[in-house]
Amino acid sequence: MLLALWILPALITALACLFIYLEMVKHGADAARTQRWRDRFVPVLFFGIAISFVFYAVLARIEEDIAPLQANHTTSVPLPGRTLFVRHPRLIRADAIATTPPELVVWLKRDASAAPLTVTVELSSSSTLIFTDETGAPVVPPLTLTDDGDLRPQRLGMRFLEDDTGDLTTIEVAVRDTTGQSASGTIRIAHETQSAFCWRAFKNRFFGDAGVGLAIASAVFGVGWQVRNERRQTRQAQQSERIREIRDLFDRDLVEWHLAAETLKKEARRNWEDPARSELDKTLDNQRAQLTGVAMKEQVICLLRDAAEYYRAGDGRRLNAVLDLLKLAHPGVFRDVDKPLPLPAVDWQSVETTLRICAALLHYFQMDAREFIVAVLEMLASLPGDQKGRQYLVQAIRLPGNVSEDIREVTKLAFTDPRIRQRLVDQLPLTYKWPLFTPHSTNIVRSEPISDWLETNELSVNPFDPEELQSCREFWERIALPRNQQPAIIQARTPVVGNRFDCWIAALALSNELRKPTERCMPAPVALSDFDPATHGDMAHFIGRAAGERRCAALAQQPGLLLWLPEDEQVLLAEWMLWIGGSLPALRRLLRNNGLQDDVSGQIVLHRLNGLLSHAAPTTPDARTMLEWLTIRPPGIERTHLIVIDDVGDDRARQFARLIPDLQRAGIGCTLFTASAYPGGFGQSGSIRLRWSEQELLSLLDSAVAVSRGPVQHLLDLVELSDPSADEEGFVMDILKHARGSFARSLTIFRRALAHHLAVYLDQNDPAYRFLNENDFIAAVFDIR
């Protein structure tokens, strides 16, 4: 019975734990319920252990208390009229043999009707032992007991002579009285085994003495464990709530999501529960995977606009969060840049890193990254002049060949964007390069003798042919106005009159002069031969279109012509360009045909035009709008100057002359070059007649010879007089007096002199074949009188 009581608490605890395990298996799909049952396992186990300890402690004490009641047994040996009693221990404990030797108590009890007798008791044992009296002295049986009516028990100690007594000691008792009556009996005494002794010692010490303490400890541990689990569940619930919040934050604000995710990752590594940590890792991995989707990629790119504000505000945390998001959504962006964005850039290395990051963003995201890059460059440009960041940026803009190609694109943006340029204007003044205006090319026809002569002198261009010079760009870059007429022509309020080719020369010379940065002028050459009433309507619309086409060509080469304007003038210029192009796609094509590059500057211009013209439609402007368009000037340019060339000699010059007063009142300079004065036709008097000096004509002819790309660089190298001592230059100057200040007339003289020369000298091997002589010029002058 007692053994079943020992098993019962352990069995109940095991059944409770088994029940919890089965519930965990049952709710395996529900992680939360499974975790709750798992958290109950340890408290239940330790509460069962605590109750078991209390139960075992009580049970062990009960066994100790009832042990004396069951310790001894009395064996009786009956004789006629009397009975011999022997009290002996049922069990001899292993620890009692040495400390408290077991004993036998023998006494004789007589019946009331029996006569007293003397009884002899013989004791024999299966074990090796001796009997001792109360003093410990050995007693040699038999024992003699007298039955006189008084109980006289006799105590015999048992001293075992061997350590190994076996499991059982048997003592045979033989009784004989004086009448010859005898009887016998057997006493069986069990010995405590080694295992039974160990178990008894364990029970008494572990359960009996310390059981209650262990029970309390187990109970306290179970309570503590339960409290720990409850707190753990509370923390896990809080952590799950934060994970839920970060899921919601991912859909609302990616920057805040990234910052919160970084914070949670750091916290999770320190003190988060394993299930919550695993859930967080899984959630973040799924969200990072979503960032690579097309829709999320576009959303991340939009964050670049916010990054510009973060940079200006010095908010490094959010700025780097945007850059990290870009890395996650577009892993290849910063493949070649492994350093974070320095904020601020204080030395050469940090500035270079900053520009490389900007270059990577510009390469991948184009216009989407513009505002952020502008914010970075604007910060560098606003530094004091002695700061490394500003110096590096200015040097990269001035010397683009010294930086890599990707950074060169960033410097183009810095050069183009007005917000940056206005901060660098002290070191990079606003300058413009206006396209060179050249006449329409014509078909060039040479006679065989002239071709042979040019080949003999190794000349690729006939320096005396206006048609060839008209097609030679290098010649137009060298020409100049008559020095004494230059101020009058630049400020001309009346037509400039001369030979048609001289008008072309003077007009292009004026254009070259006004193109110089020191003039702060925007020249707009226009050839009246391009005017077609059927196409252009009236002269005003033709001038507006011709000047607009020139502006479009300049804009394709210099995006700052649009971007550096104030907002209202950008709108006007965009409308003008739309009228020139006819439609927005056609305008884009026109700009590309005029040389607009597919680089960052070109993209900025197209992007800006898209923004200005997205809802605009081309309309035919009135005269007032036309004047507003013509007065648009980029910063640093003080005036617009129309250079109109009358290369047809009909009524077109007179039509333009009617517009001059309105143009001049609007602040637009006008110079009309015409082949005839049309007396009284313009309503003005005092026309300027073109006239170059002989020295200036000689200089123009030298330029014509020099652009022929031969060994001959001066006109006099093609002249050889018969008198070696003669002054060749003086002779040529005298000849040029017959040109009467006209470059076209001087070309005619030399062209006729060459024709006369080739008619006389036919042998190319003749040394005189290469050079013109005085006879040739005399004949030429005679012909043109």
Secondary structure, DSSP 8 states (H G I E B T S, - for coil): -HHHHHHHHHHHHHHHHHHHHHHHHHTTT-HHHHHHHHHHHHHHHHHHHHHHHHHHHHHHHHHHHHTGGGTEEEEEEEETTEEEEEEEESEE-TTHHHHS--EEEEEEEE-TTS---EEEEEEEESS-EEEE-TTS-EE-S-EEEE-SSS---EEEEEEES-S---SEEEEEEEEEETTS-EEEEEEEEEE--HHHHHHHHHIIIIIIITHHHHHHHHHHHHHHHHHHHHHHHHHHHHHHHHHHHHHHHHHH-HHHHHHHHHHHHHHHHHH--HHHHHHHHHHHHHHHHHHTSHHHHHHHHHHHHHHHHHHHHT-HHHHHHHHHHHHHH-TTTTTT--S---SS--SHHHHHHHHHHHHHHHHHHGGGGHHHHHHHHHHHHTS-TTSHHHHHHHHHHH-GGGS-HHHHHHHHHHHH-HHHHHHHTTTS-------------------HHHHHHHHHTT-SS-TT-HHHHHT-HHHHTT----GGGHHHHHT-SS-EE--HHHHHHHHHHHHHHHTSGGG-EEEEEEEGGG--HHHH-SHHHHHHHHHHHHHHHHHHH-THHHHTS-HHHHHHHHHHHHHHHSSHHHHHHHHHHTT--SSHHHHHHHHHHHHHHTT-------HHHHHHHHT---TT--EEEEEEE--S-STHHHHHHTTHHHHHHTTEEEEEEESS--TTTSS----EE----HHHHHHHHHHHHHTT-SS--SGGGGB--SSTTS-HHHHHHHHHGGGTT-HHHHHHHHHHHHHHHHHH---TTSGGGGSB-HHHHHHHHHHH-
